[in-house]
Amino acid sequence: MSSEVIRLTSDNTDVIVRCAPDAEILYWGPTLRGFSPQDVIAIQRPVPNGRLDVDTPLTLAMEYGRGQFGAPGIEGHRNGYHAAPIFNTVSVESDDHALTLVSEDALAGLTLTSELRLHPRTGVLQVRHTLKNLSSDAWQLDRLAVTLPVPERADEVMAFHGRWLREFQPHRVPLRHGGYLQESRRGRSSHEYFPAMVVGESGFTEQRGAVWGVHLGWSGNHRLRADVKTDGRRVVQAEALYLPGEMRLAQGESCATPWVYAACGTAGLNSMSQQYHDFLRKEIIRFPDDKARPVHLNTWEGIYFDHDPDYIMQMATQAAELGVERFIIDDGWFRGRDHDQAGLGDWYLDEKKYPQGLMPVIEHVKQLGMEFGIWVEPEMINPDSDLFRAHPDWLLQLPGYSQPTGRYQYVLDLSNPDVFAYLLERLNWLLGEHPIDYVKWDMNRELVQPGHAGKLAVDAQTHQFYRLLDALRERFPQVEFESCASGGGRIDYEVLKRTHRFWTSDNNDALERQAIQRGMSYFFPPEVMGQHIGHYRCHATHRKHTIEFRGLTALFGHMGIELDPVRADDEERAGYKRYVSLHKQLRPLLHSGTTWRVDMPDDTVQVTGVVSRDRSQAVFLMAQLKMPDYTLAGNLRFPGLDPDARYRVRLLDSQQIKTVREGGGSMRELPPWLRHPIDASGDWLMQAGLALPVVVPESALLIELTKI
């Protein structure tokens, strides 16, 4: 086979692949003008002295057997043999936007199918490998990773760390020698290490620098790494992380990697994010019907486990008056669930709490014009439950060991057919006999000693979770599902194919949420990010914030409120109602427009905006996180506007801003636009900007721009 060069092209990105004798990505970057396959000779590598006497390509398989001394893309063996396979291309199928390569190592008895898809509009690149064993002897697969090359100038990594209540925290490390590795062995995408990273030119920002983003669409164990070879070439890898013995391929069996989603941008992190957002909206996010995302009220922080149907109906009445559109009963509705140490697994209605069943509450909620939702955690079981007492063998466990509980619970083995059938039957009862519109699906425990039939089985558990959700969605296509997982614990593109909303974090502290939500925004658009206005004293941190700061912080996502509206005073209720109304007013823009994060000279100020597709409307949120570094806040230069248009600029919302003479403490004179709307050209607002006021820490203001 000749050295066929294939070009995948899109509106903003090209991928050039040499297909034979082996498969190698030669270029991944901005769309090329006038490209010819003959151009690739310009980057044909020399062979340096003191090393191997032949060139070593960075193939899609990244084979150790070729002399690639970094992390191989494939690791495994057949009883110690065939442990260094080398794959040569045997077939190629392609068009302008997709490429499928089949490669083979006949001696090792393995074939590798590599699929590349480049989305024609957004430029997001999807890559997946499938390894198949052709031999009569089993092949033990230890690693199967997608490897992508990035240019030598990509010498900085931005990845994400976190923990419960503090997810999506970005950090940066230089990428000049060696490499950077992050992984999760917790059985879910995790609070700690979201399965994504960005590599780019040193010092890249929101609005400047070339960047390459990689996300693994997988809800189980995972590993991501970025490496610099000693010759200066750089690669990123993403993979499902297999525990010992999980992947043993018998003859004819195969294993596929999760899809890797990659995007490159030339104008900072915004250019990457906007590609991901557009791709998700076009290809993955699917709501049951074409309607606005309903505003939630979730009962958890209002009543916890204290369920009284009459009182809950009072809450629903008050919620409807606040403008709530979906009312959700959280944990505590099922048998034995008076606290968090009992009842999980017993998915039967607690008839002591609900002697008339759920229907009176549901009917009341529906009569008020709201949808009804409910909380479940099907994968889990408490030791103090009827189900555990009847079936202690249903646990995801290794025999002979006593594993620790987590949050007073164990995990059910979804690969056990009896477990799967039981959960499907109970959830079928819940959704089939009640007109439920929404399910908040929680998952509050990491996987420890996760065994099925005596072998480790996290990969199988993840696939069975998908299968359970798929079965329910097929039976109840009108029901929406939220991936909760303690807030932030199971968030990725693969679970998003089956769900409609993420609970971003269990932490409703507005100051913490500013960072958490920004971190999540690099890969997800606002309409799938659950953002609630919490209690004035945050239940997670006990910090107090004004209703303005809480309301504006929750404004840009899929909004909800987390309170007991019956006990709230008139002032609090008025504040909740105000921000629910403001969110509804802006919702069409927020859930369809282009998101921008703005570089600011003072990192105590955080600015995020959304500009409509036709650039006729925009809103930008300025959040003052702590005491500013300077006595002047500087100018806000608005990205994404129409430079040829004129805009009316006005303060849309904030807490009261006063001068010193009026009893404030930050300014003697306010910028004129805070007093009354002003008009300015789009070009001026983009290049010169708008003078910002100096405001107190932990406060925010919302600016609206409307094309005249």
C-alpha positions as CSV (number, residue, x, y, z in Angstrom):
1,M,0.0,0.0,0.0
2,S,1.3,3.5,-0.9
3,S,1.9,6.2,1.7
4,E,-1.5,7.6,1.2
5,V,-2.1,11.0,2.8
6,I,-5.7,11.8,3.8
7,R,-7.0,15.2,4.7
8,L,-10.0,15.6,7.1
9,T,-11.3,19.2,6.9
10,S,-13.8,21.4,8.6
11,D,-14.7,25.1,8.8
12,N,-11.8,25.8,11.3
13,T,-9.6,22.7,11.7
14,D,-7.7,20.3,9.5
15,V,-6.3,16.9,10.3
16,I,-3.7,15.4,7.9
17,V,-3.0,11.7,8.3
18,R,-0.4,9.5,6.6
19,C,-2.2,6.2,6.4
20,A,0.5,3.7,5.3
21,P,2.6,1.8,5.9
22,D,1.5,2.8,9.4
23,A,-0.9,5.5,10.6
24,E,0.4,8.8,11.8
25,I,-1.2,12.2,12.3
26,L,1.1,14.7,10.6
27,Y,-0.9,17.8,11.3
28,W,-3.7,18.9,13.6
29,G,-4.4,22.6,13.5
30,P,-6.2,25.5,11.7
31,T,-7.7,24.8,8.3
32,L,-5.1,24.9,5.5
33,R,-5.4,26.9,2.3
34,G,-4.3,25.3,-0.9
35,F,-3.1,22.1,0.8
36,S,-1.6,19.4,-1.4
37,P,-0.5,15.9,-0.2
38,Q,2.9,16.6,-1.7
39,D,3.3,19.4,1.0
40,V,4.0,16.8,3.7
41,I,7.5,16.2,2.4
42,A,8.4,19.6,4.0
43,I,8.1,18.0,7.5
44,Q,9.8,14.7,6.7
45,R,12.0,14.2,9.7
46,P,15.8,13.7,9.7
47,V,17.2,10.8,11.5
48,P,19.5,11.9,14.3
49,N,22.7,10.2,15.2
50,G,23.2,8.2,18.4
51,R,19.8,6.7,18.2
52,L,17.9,4.2,16.1
53,D,19.0,4.2,12.4
54,V,15.4,4.8,11.2
55,D,12.7,7.3,11.8
56,T,10.2,6.5,14.5
57,P,6.8,7.8,13.7
58,L,4.3,8.8,16.4
59,T,1.7,6.4,15.2
60,L,-1.9,6.2,16.3
61,A,-1.0,3.0,18.2
62,M,2.2,4.5,19.7
63,E,3.8,1.1,19.6
64,Y,6.7,0.2,21.9
65,G,7.9,-2.3,19.3
66,R,8.7,0.5,16.8
67,G,11.1,2.1,19.2
68,Q,8.8,4.5,20.9
69,F,10.2,4.7,24.3
70,G,7.5,6.7,25.9
71,A,4.2,5.4,27.2
72,P,2.9,2.9,24.6
73,G,-0.7,3.2,23.3
74,I,-1.1,-0.5,23.7
75,E,0.2,-2.8,26.4
76,G,-0.6,-6.5,26.9
77,H,0.6,-10.0,26.3
78,R,-0.4,-13.6,25.5
79,N,1.1,-15.6,28.4
80,G,4.1,-13.3,28.1
81,Y,4.3,-13.5,24.3
82,H,3.2,-11.0,21.6
83,A,3.8,-8.2,24.0
84,A,5.3,-5.7,21.5
85,P,2.9,-5.7,18.5
86,I,3.6,-3.5,15.5
87,F,0.6,-2.5,13.4
88,N,0.7,-1.9,9.6
89,T,-2.3,-0.6,7.7
90,V,-4.3,-3.1,5.7
91,S,-7.4,-1.0,4.7
92,V,-8.4,2.7,4.5
93,E,-11.9,4.2,4.2
94,S,-12.3,8.0,4.2
95,D,-14.3,11.0,3.1
96,D,-13.7,14.7,3.9
97,H,-14.8,14.3,7.5
98,A,-14.2,10.7,8.6
99,L,-11.4,8.1,8.4
100,T,-11.4,4.5,9.4
101,L,-8.1,2.6,9.3
102,V,-7.7,-1.1,9.9
103,S,-4.2,-2.2,10.9
104,E,-2.8,-5.6,11.7
105,D,0.0,-7.5,13.3
106,A,-0.4,-11.0,11.8
107,L,2.3,-12.4,14.0
108,A,0.7,-11.2,17.2
109,G,-2.8,-12.1,15.9
110,L,-4.2,-8.7,16.6
111,T,-6.1,-6.1,14.5
112,L,-6.5,-2.4,15.4
113,T,-9.4,-0.3,14.0
114,S,-8.9,3.4,14.3
115,E,-11.8,5.8,13.7
116,L,-11.3,9.5,13.3
117,R,-14.2,11.9,12.8
118,L,-13.8,15.6,12.3
119,H,-17.0,17.6,12.8
120,P,-17.5,19.7,9.7
121,R,-18.8,22.8,11.5
122,T,-17.2,22.9,14.9
123,G,-13.8,21.2,14.2
124,V,-14.1,18.8,17.1
125,L,-12.1,15.7,16.4
126,Q,-13.3,12.3,17.7
127,V,-11.0,9.4,17.9
128,R,-11.5,5.8,19.0
129,H,-9.5,2.5,18.8
130,T,-10.9,-1.0,18.7
131,L,-8.5,-3.9,19.4
132,K,-9.5,-7.4,18.3
133,N,-7.8,-10.7,19.1
134,L,-7.6,-13.2,16.2
135,S,-5.6,-15.9,17.9
136,S,-7.0,-19.0,19.6
137,D,-5.1,-18.0,22.8
138,A,-6.4,-15.1,24.9
139,W,-4.6,-11.8,24.9
140,Q,-4.4,-9.9,28.2
141,L,-5.0,-6.2,27.5
142,D,-3.5,-3.9,30.0
143,R,-3.7,-0.5,28.3
144,L,-5.4,0.8,25.2
145,A,-5.0,4.6,24.7
146,V,-5.7,7.2,22.1
147,T,-2.5,9.1,21.3
148,L,-2.6,12.5,19.6
149,P,0.4,14.6,18.6
150,V,0.6,18.3,19.4
151,P,3.1,20.9,18.1
152,E,6.4,21.5,19.8
153,R,5.3,25.0,20.9
154,A,2.6,23.4,23.1
155,D,4.7,23.6,26.3
156,E,2.2,24.2,29.0
157,V,-0.5,21.9,30.5
158,M,-3.7,23.0,32.1
159,A,-5.5,20.2,34.0
160,F,-8.1,20.0,36.7
161,H,-8.0,18.9,40.3
162,G,-10.7,19.1,43.0
163,R,-12.5,17.3,45.8
164,W,-16.1,17.1,47.0
165,L,-17.5,20.7,47.3
166,R,-14.6,22.1,45.3
167,E,-14.6,20.7,41.8
168,F,-13.1,21.8,38.5
169,Q,-10.1,23.7,39.9
170,P,-7.6,24.4,37.1
171,H,-3.8,24.2,37.6
172,R,-0.9,24.5,35.2
173,V,2.4,22.8,34.8
174,P,5.2,23.4,32.2
175,L,5.6,20.7,29.6
176,R,9.3,20.9,28.6
177,H,10.8,17.6,29.8
178,G,9.3,14.4,30.9
179,G,5.5,14.5,31.3
180,Y,2.4,15.0,33.3
181,L,0.0,12.3,34.4
182,Q,-3.4,12.3,36.1
183,E,-5.8,9.4,36.7
184,S,-8.8,8.4,38.6
185,R,-9.3,4.9,40.1
186,R,-12.5,5.9,42.0
187,G,-15.0,4.2,39.6
188,R,-16.3,7.5,38.2
189,S,-15.1,10.5,36.3
190,S,-14.6,11.9,39.8
191,H,-14.5,15.2,41.7
192,E,-10.7,14.9,42.0
193,Y,-9.5,14.7,38.3
194,F,-12.0,15.6,35.6
195,P,-11.0,13.5,32.5
196,A,-9.7,16.4,30.4
197,M,-6.6,18.6,29.9
198,V,-5.5,21.4,27.7
199,V,-2.0,21.9,26.3
200,G,-0.9,25.1,24.6
201,E,1.6,27.8,24.0
202,S,3.2,29.0,27.2
203,G,1.1,31.6,29.0
204,F,-2.1,30.9,27.0
205,T,-5.1,32.8,28.4
206,E,-8.8,32.9,27.8
207,Q,-8.3,35.1,24.7
208,R,-4.8,34.6,23.6
209,G,-2.6,31.7,22.5
210,A,-2.9,28.4,20.6
211,V,-4.4,25.5,22.6
212,W,-5.3,21.9,22.1
213,G,-8.0,20.4,24.4
214,V,-8.6,16.7,25.0
215,H,-11.6,15.1,26.8
216,L,-12.2,11.4,27.4
217,G,-15.9,10.6,27.2
218,W,-16.0,8.0,30.0
219,S,-17.6,7.7,33.4
220,G,-15.3,5.2,34.9
221,N,-11.6,4.9,35.8
222,H,-9.4,6.9,33.4
223,R,-5.8,8.1,32.7
224,L,-4.7,11.2,30.8
225,R,-1.1,12.2,30.2
226,A,1.0,14.7,28.3
227,D,4.6,13.8,27.4
228,V,7.6,15.4,25.8
229,K,9.9,12.9,24.1
230,T,13.7,13.5,24.3
231,D,13.6,14.6,20.6
232,G,11.1,17.4,21.6
233,R,8.0,15.9,20.1
234,R,4.9,16.1,22.2
235,V,1.9,13.8,22.6
236,V,-1.3,13.6,24.7
237,Q,-3.0,10.3,25.6
238,A,-6.4,9.5,27.0
239,E,-7.7,6.1,28.0
240,A,-10.0,4.1,30.2
241,L,-7.8,2.8,33.0
242,Y,-8.1,-1.0,33.4
243,L,-7.5,-2.7,36.7
244,P,-5.5,-6.0,36.7
245,G,-7.3,-8.8,34.9
246,E,-10.2,-6.7,33.7
247,M,-9.5,-7.0,29.9
248,R,-8.8,-10.6,28.7
249,L,-9.7,-10.9,25.0
250,A,-10.6,-14.4,23.9
251,Q,-10.5,-15.3,20.2
252,G,-12.8,-13.0,18.2
253,E,-13.3,-10.7,21.2
254,S,-12.5,-7.0,21.0
255,C,-12.2,-3.9,23.2
256,A,-13.0,-0.4,22.2
257,T,-11.6,2.7,23.8
258,P,-14.1,5.4,24.8
259,W,-14.3,8.3,22.4
260,V,-11.8,11.0,22.8
261,Y,-13.0,14.5,21.9
262,A,-10.3,17.0,20.9
263,A,-10.4,20.6,19.8
264,C,-7.7,23.1,18.9
265,G,-8.1,26.8,19.1
266,T,-5.9,29.7,17.9
267,A,-7.3,32.4,20.1
268,G,-7.1,31.1,23.6
269,L,-9.3,28.9,25.7
270,N,-12.5,30.6,24.5
271,S,-11.9,29.4,20.9
272,M,-11.5,25.8,22.2
273,S,-14.6,26.0,24.5
274,Q,-16.8,27.5,21.8
275,Q,-16.0,24.5,19.6
276,Y,-16.9,22.1,22.3
277,H,-20.1,23.9,23.2
278,D,-21.3,24.0,19.6
279,F,-20.4,20.4,19.1
280,L,-22.4,19.3,22.2
281,R,-25.4,21.3,21.1
282,K,-25.3,19.8,17.6
283,E,-24.3,16.2,18.3
284,I,-24.8,15.1,22.0
285,I,-27.3,17.2,24.0
286,R,-30.8,15.9,23.3
287,F,-33.7,17.1,25.4
288,P,-37.0,15.1,25.1
289,D,-38.8,18.2,23.7
290,D,-38.0,21.6,22.4
291,K,-38.7,23.8,25.4
292,A,-36.8,26.1,27.7
293,R,-34.9,24.5,30.6
294,P,-37.3,24.5,33.5
295,V,-36.3,26.4,36.7
296,H,-36.0,23.9,39.6
297,L,-36.8,23.8,43.2
298,N,-35.1,20.9,45.0
299,T,-36.3,20.1,48.5
300,W,-33.0,18.8,49.9
301,E,-31.6,21.8,51.7
302,G,-35.2,22.8,52.6
303,I,-36.3,19.7,54.5
304,Y,-33.6,17.0,54.2
305,F,-35.2,13.7,55.4
306,D,-38.2,15.3,57.1
307,H,-41.0,14.4,54.6
308,D,-44.6,15.4,55.3
309,P,-46.8,15.4,52.2
310,D,-49.0,18.3,53.4
311,Y,-46.0,20.4,54.1
312,I,-44.3,19.5,50.8
313,M,-47.5,20.6,49.0
314,Q,-47.2,23.9,50.8
315,M,-43.7,24.2,49.6
316,A,-44.9,23.5,46.1
317,T,-47.5,26.2,46.3
318,Q,-44.9,28.7,47.4
319,A,-42.5,27.5,44.8
320,A,-44.9,28.1,42.0
321,E,-45.5,31.7,43.2
322,L,-41.7,32.2,42.9
323,G,-41.8,31.1,39.3
324,V,-40.5,27.6,39.7
325,E,-41.2,25.3,36.8
326,R,-40.0,21.9,38.1
327,F,-40.4,20.7,41.7
328,I,-38.2,17.9,42.8
329,I,-38.5,15.7,45.9
330,D,-35.0,14.7,47.1
331,D,-33.8,11.9,49.3
332,G,-36.0,10.5,52.0
333,W,-39.2,9.3,50.2
334,F,-38.6,5.6,50.3
335,R,-38.8,2.9,53.0
336,G,-36.5,3.2,56.0
337,R,-34.9,6.4,54.8
338,D,-35.0,8.7,57.9
339,H,-31.3,9.4,57.8
340,D,-28.4,8.6,55.5
341,Q,-27.4,5.4,57.2
342,A,-30.3,3.2,56.1
343,G,-32.8,2.3,53.4
344,L,-30.7,2.5,50.2
345,G,-31.8,-0.4,48.0
346,D,-35.3,-0.5,49.4
347,W,-37.0,1.3,46.5
348,Y,-40.5,1.1,47.9
349,L,-42.5,4.1,49.0
350,D,-42.4,4.8,52.7
351,E,-46.1,4.5,53.5
352,K,-45.7,6.0,57.0
353,K,-44.5,9.3,55.4
354,Y,-46.8,9.0,52.4
355,P,-49.9,7.1,53.5
356,Q,-51.8,8.2,50.4
357,G,-48.9,7.5,48.1
358,L,-47.0,10.0,46.0
359,M,-49.9,10.8,43.7
360,P,-51.5,13.5,45.9
361,V,-48.2,15.4,45.9
362,I,-47.6,14.9,42.2
363,E,-51.1,15.9,41.2
364,H,-50.8,19.1,43.4
365,V,-47.5,19.9,41.7
366,K,-48.9,19.4,38.3
367,Q,-52.0,21.4,39.0
368,L,-49.7,24.3,39.9
369,G,-48.3,24.1,36.4
370,M,-45.0,22.6,37.4
371,E,-43.2,19.4,36.4
372,F,-42.5,16.8,39.0
373,G,-39.1,15.2,39.7
374,I,-37.7,12.7,42.2
375,W,-34.3,11.6,43.6
376,V,-32.8,8.1,43.4
377,E,-29.5,6.4,44.0
378,P,-30.0,3.0,42.4
379,E,-26.4,1.8,42.3
380,M,-26.0,1.9,46.1
381,I,-27.1,-0.1,49.1
382,N,-27.0,0.5,52.9
383,P,-26.0,-2.4,55.2
384,D,-29.1,-1.4,57.2
385,S,-31.7,-2.3,54.5
386,D,-34.0,-5.1,53.8
387,L,-32.3,-5.7,50.4
388,F,-28.8,-6.2,52.1
389,R,-30.3,-8.5,54.7
390,A,-31.8,-10.6,51.9
391,H,-29.0,-10.4,49.4
392,P,-25.6,-9.6,51.0
393,D,-24.1,-11.4,48.0
394,W,-25.3,-8.7,45.6
395,L,-22.5,-6.4,46.5
396,L,-19.8,-5.3,44.1
397,Q,-17.0,-6.9,46.1
398,L,-14.1,-9.3,46.1
399,P,-14.7,-12.6,48.0
400,G,-13.0,-13.0,51.4
401,Y,-12.5,-9.4,52.1
402,S,-14.5,-6.9,54.2
403,Q,-14.5,-3.6,52.4
404,P,-15.1,-0.3,54.1
405,T,-18.4,1.5,53.7
406,G,-18.4,5.0,52.1
407,R,-21.1,7.4,53.2
408,Y,-22.5,4.4,55.1
409,Q,-23.1,2.4,51.9
410,Y,-21.9,-0.2,49.6
411,V,-22.2,-0.6,45.8
412,L,-24.5,-3.1,44.0
413,D,-22.9,-5.3,41.3
414,L,-24.7,-4.3,38.2
415,S,-23.2,-7.1,36.2
416,N,-25.2,-9.5,38.4
417,P,-28.3,-10.3,36.3
418,D,-30.5,-10.5,39.4
419,V,-29.3,-7.0,40.6
420,F,-29.9,-5.5,37.2
421,A,-33.4,-7.0,36.9
422,Y,-34.3,-5.8,40.4
423,L,-33.3,-2.2,39.8
424,L,-35.0,-2.1,36.4
425,E,-38.2,-3.5,38.0
426,R,-38.2,-1.0,40.8
427,L,-37.4,2.0,38.6
428,N,-40.0,0.8,36.1
429,W,-42.5,0.8,39.0
430,L,-41.5,4.3,40.0
431,L,-41.6,5.8,36.5
432,G,-44.3,3.6,35.1
433,E,-46.9,4.1,37.8
434,H,-46.2,7.8,38.5
435,P,-46.2,10.7,36.1
436,I,-42.6,11.7,36.8
437,D,-40.9,14.1,34.5
438,Y,-37.4,14.2,36.0
439,V,-35.0,11.9,37.8
440,K,-32.1,13.2,39.9
441,W,-29.7,10.2,39.7
442,D,-27.2,10.3,42.5
443,M,-24.0,8.2,43.1
444,N,-22.4,9.0,46.4
445,R,-19.7,6.4,46.9
446,E,-16.4,5.5,45.2
447,L,-15.6,1.9,44.2
448,V,-13.4,0.0,46.6
449,Q,-12.5,-3.7,45.9
450,P,-15.0,-3.6,43.0
451,G,-15.3,-7.2,42.1
452,H,-17.7,-9.4,40.0
453,A,-17.3,-13.2,40.1
454,G,-14.1,-12.8,41.9
455,K,-12.4,-10.4,39.4
456,L,-12.1,-6.7,39.4
457,A,-14.9,-5.2,37.3
458,V,-15.0,-1.3,37.2
459,D,-15.1,-1.3,33.4
460,A,-18.0,-3.7,33.4
461,Q,-19.8,-1.8,36.2
462,T,-19.6,1.4,34.1
463,H,-21.0,-0.3,31.0
464,Q,-23.8,-1.8,33.0
465,F,-24.7,1.7,34.4
466,Y,-25.0,2.9,30.8
467,R,-27.1,-0.1,30.0
468,L,-29.5,0.5,32.8
469,L,-29.9,4.2,31.8
470,D,-30.4,3.2,28.2
471,A,-33.1,0.7,29.1
472,L,-35.0,3.3,31.2
473,R,-34.7,6.0,28.5
474,E,-36.0,3.5,25.9
475,R,-39.0,2.8,28.2
476,F,-39.5,6.4,29.3
477,P,-38.3,8.7,26.6
478,Q,-40.2,11.7,28.0
479,V,-38.3,11.6,31.3
480,E,-35.2,13.7,31.8
481,F,-32.3,12.5,33.9
482,E,-29.7,14.4,36.0
483,S,-26.2,13.1,36.6
484,C,-25.7,14.1,40.2
485,A,-22.9,11.9,41.9
486,S,-22.5,14.1,45.0
487,G,-22.3,17.1,42.6
488,G,-19.5,17.0,40.0
489,G,-18.6,13.3,40.5
490,R,-19.8,11.9,37.2
491,I,-19.6,14.5,34.4
492,D,-18.4,13.6,30.9
493,Y,-19.6,13.5,27.3
494,E,-20.6,9.8,27.4
495,V,-23.0,10.1,30.4
496,L,-24.3,13.3,28.8
497,K,-25.5,11.2,25.9
498,R,-27.9,9.6,28.4
499,T,-28.7,12.6,30.7
500,H,-29.9,16.1,30.4
501,R,-28.3,18.0,33.2
502,F,-25.3,17.8,35.6
503,W,-25.4,18.8,39.3
504,T,-22.2,20.8,39.2
505,S,-21.4,20.7,42.9
506,D,-23.0,20.1,46.2
507,N,-21.6,23.4,47.2
508,N,-24.0,26.3,46.7
509,D,-21.6,28.9,48.1
510,A,-21.6,31.7,45.5
511,L,-18.0,32.5,45.9
512,E,-16.9,28.9,45.5
513,R,-19.3,28.5,42.6
514,Q,-17.7,31.3,40.7
515,A,-14.5,29.1,40.3
516,I,-16.3,25.8,40.0
517,Q,-18.6,27.0,37.2
518,R,-15.9,28.7,35.3
519,G,-13.8,25.5,35.4
520,M,-16.7,23.4,34.1
521,S,-17.5,26.0,31.4
522,Y,-14.3,25.1,29.5
523,F,-16.0,21.9,28.3
524,F,-19.8,22.4,28.9
525,P,-22.4,25.0,27.8
526,P,-24.6,26.8,30.4
527,E,-27.8,24.8,29.7
528,V,-26.5,21.6,31.2
529,M,-24.8,23.1,34.2
530,G,-27.1,22.9,37.3
531,Q,-26.7,26.2,39.2
532,H,-28.9,26.9,42.2
533,I,-29.5,29.9,44.5
534,G,-28.8,28.5,47.9
535,H,-29.7,29.6,51.4
536,Y,-28.3,33.0,52.6
537,R,-26.0,31.0,54.9
538,C,-24.5,28.3,52.7
539,H,-25.1,24.9,54.1
540,A,-21.7,23.7,52.8
541,T,-19.5,26.5,54.1
542,H,-21.7,28.5,56.5
543,R,-20.6,31.7,54.6
544,K,-23.2,34.4,54.1
545,H,-23.9,36.2,50.8
546,T,-26.4,38.7,49.6
547,I,-29.3,37.5,47.4
548,E,-27.7,39.6,44.5
549,F,-24.4,37.7,44.6
550,R,-26.2,34.4,44.9
551,G,-28.7,35.2,42.3
552,L,-26.3,36.5,39.7
553,T,-23.9,33.6,40.3
554,A,-26.6,31.1,39.5
555,L,-28.0,33.1,36.6
556,F,-25.9,31.7,33.7
557,G,-26.6,28.0,34.0
558,H,-29.6,25.8,34.3
559,M,-31.1,27.7,37.2
560,G,-32.7,26.3,40.3
561,I,-33.3,27.3,43.9
562,E,-32.5,25.3,47.0
563,L,-34.6,26.3,50.0
564,D,-37.8,25.9,52.0
565,P,-39.9,28.7,50.6
566,V,-42.5,28.3,53.4
567,R,-40.0,29.3,56.1
568,A,-38.2,31.9,54.0
569,D,-39.1,35.5,54.9
570,D,-40.7,38.0,52.6
571,E,-37.4,39.6,51.6
572,E,-35.7,36.3,50.7
573,R,-38.8,35.2,48.7
574,A,-38.8,38.4,46.8
575,G,-35.1,38.0,46.0
576,Y,-35.6,34.4,44.7
577,K,-38.6,35.5,42.6
578,R,-36.6,38.4,41.2
579,Y,-33.7,36.2,40.0
580,V,-36.0,33.5,38.7
581,S,-37.7,36.1,36.6
582,L,-34.4,37.6,35.4
583,H,-33.2,34.1,34.4
584,K,-36.3,33.4,32.4
585,Q,-35.9,36.8,30.7
586,L,-32.3,36.0,29.6
587,R,-32.7,32.2,29.2
588,P,-33.1,32.2,25.4
589,L,-29.8,34.1,25.1
590,L,-27.9,32.2,27.8
591,H,-28.8,28.7,26.5
592,S,-28.0,29.3,22.9
593,G,-25.4,32.1,22.7
594,T,-21.6,32.1,22.6
595,T,-19.9,32.0,26.0
596,W,-16.9,34.3,26.6
597,R,-14.5,34.4,29.5
598,V,-12.7,37.7,29.6
599,D,-9.0,38.2,30.5
600,M,-8.8,40.8,33.2
601,P,-5.6,42.5,34.5
602,D,-6.7,42.0,38.1
603,D,-7.4,38.4,38.9
604,T,-9.6,39.4,41.8
605,V,-12.2,40.3,39.1
606,Q,-13.9,37.5,37.0
607,V,-15.9,38.4,34.0
608,T,-18.0,36.0,32.0
609,G,-20.5,36.8,29.2
610,V,-22.8,35.4,26.6
611,V,-23.3,37.0,23.2
612,S,-26.2,36.0,20.9
613,R,-25.4,34.3,17.7
614,D,-26.5,37.3,15.6
615,R,-24.5,39.6,18.0
616,S,-27.6,41.7,18.7
617,Q,-27.7,41.1,22.5
618,A,-25.2,40.3,25.2
619,V,-24.9,40.1,29.0
620,F,-21.7,40.1,30.9
621,L,-21.3,39.3,34.6
622,M,-18.5,41.0,36.6
623,A,-17.8,39.2,39.9
624,Q,-15.5,40.9,42.5
625,L,-14.1,37.8,44.2
626,K,-11.9,39.6,46.8
627,M,-10.3,42.9,47.5
628,P,-9.0,44.4,44.3
629,D,-5.4,44.9,43.6
630,Y,-5.8,48.4,42.3
631,T,-7.7,51.5,43.3
632,L,-9.3,51.5,39.8
633,A,-11.0,48.4,38.3
634,G,-9.9,49.3,34.7
635,N,-11.9,48.9,31.5
636,L,-13.9,45.9,30.5
637,R,-13.3,45.2,26.8
638,F,-16.2,43.1,25.5
639,P,-15.3,40.3,23.1
640,G,-17.7,38.9,20.4
641,L,-19.6,42.1,19.5
642,D,-20.4,43.4,16.0
643,P,-17.7,46.1,15.5
644,D,-19.9,47.9,12.9
645,A,-22.9,48.2,15.2
646,R,-23.9,50.6,18.0
647,Y,-25.0,49.2,21.4
648,R,-27.0,50.5,24.3
649,V,-25.1,49.7,27.5
650,R,-26.9,49.5,30.8
651,L,-26.6,48.1,34.3
652,L,-29.1,45.3,34.3
653,D,-28.7,44.1,37.9
654,S,-26.4,44.4,41.0
655,Q,-26.6,45.0,44.7
656,Q,-26.9,48.7,45.5
657,I,-23.8,50.7,44.5
658,K,-23.3,54.0,46.3
659,T,-20.7,56.7,46.4
660,V,-19.0,57.7,49.7
661,R,-21.3,60.7,49.9
662,E,-24.3,58.3,49.6
663,G,-23.1,56.0,52.3
664,G,-20.9,53.7,50.2
665,G,-17.2,53.1,50.7
666,S,-15.6,52.4,47.3
667,M,-16.0,55.4,45.0
668,R,-16.5,59.2,45.2
669,E,-17.9,59.3,41.6
670,L,-19.5,56.5,39.7
671,P,-18.9,55.8,36.0
672,P,-21.7,57.6,34.1
673,W,-23.2,54.4,32.7
674,L,-24.1,53.2,36.2
675,R,-26.4,56.2,36.5
676,H,-28.1,55.9,33.1
677,P,-27.7,53.9,29.9
678,I,-25.1,55.0,27.3
679,D,-24.6,54.3,23.6
680,A,-21.3,53.3,22.0
681,S,-20.0,51.5,19.0
682,G,-19.2,47.9,19.1
683,D,-15.7,48.5,17.9
684,W,-15.1,51.0,20.8
685,L,-16.5,48.6,23.4
686,M,-14.3,45.8,22.1
687,Q,-11.1,47.9,21.8
688,A,-11.4,50.7,24.4
689,G,-14.0,49.2,26.6
690,L,-16.2,50.3,29.5
691,A,-14.9,51.7,32.8
692,L,-15.8,49.4,35.7
693,P,-16.7,50.5,39.1
694,V,-14.8,49.6,42.3
695,V,-17.2,47.3,44.2
696,V,-17.0,45.4,47.4
697,P,-15.7,41.8,47.6
698,E,-18.1,39.0,47.0
699,S,-20.4,41.0,44.9
700,A,-21.4,41.1,41.3
701,L,-23.0,43.2,38.6
702,L,-24.7,42.4,35.3
703,I,-24.2,44.5,32.2
704,E,-26.6,44.3,29.2
705,L,-25.6,45.3,25.7
706,T,-28.4,45.7,23.1
707,K,-27.7,46.5,19.4
708,I,-29.5,49.7,18.5
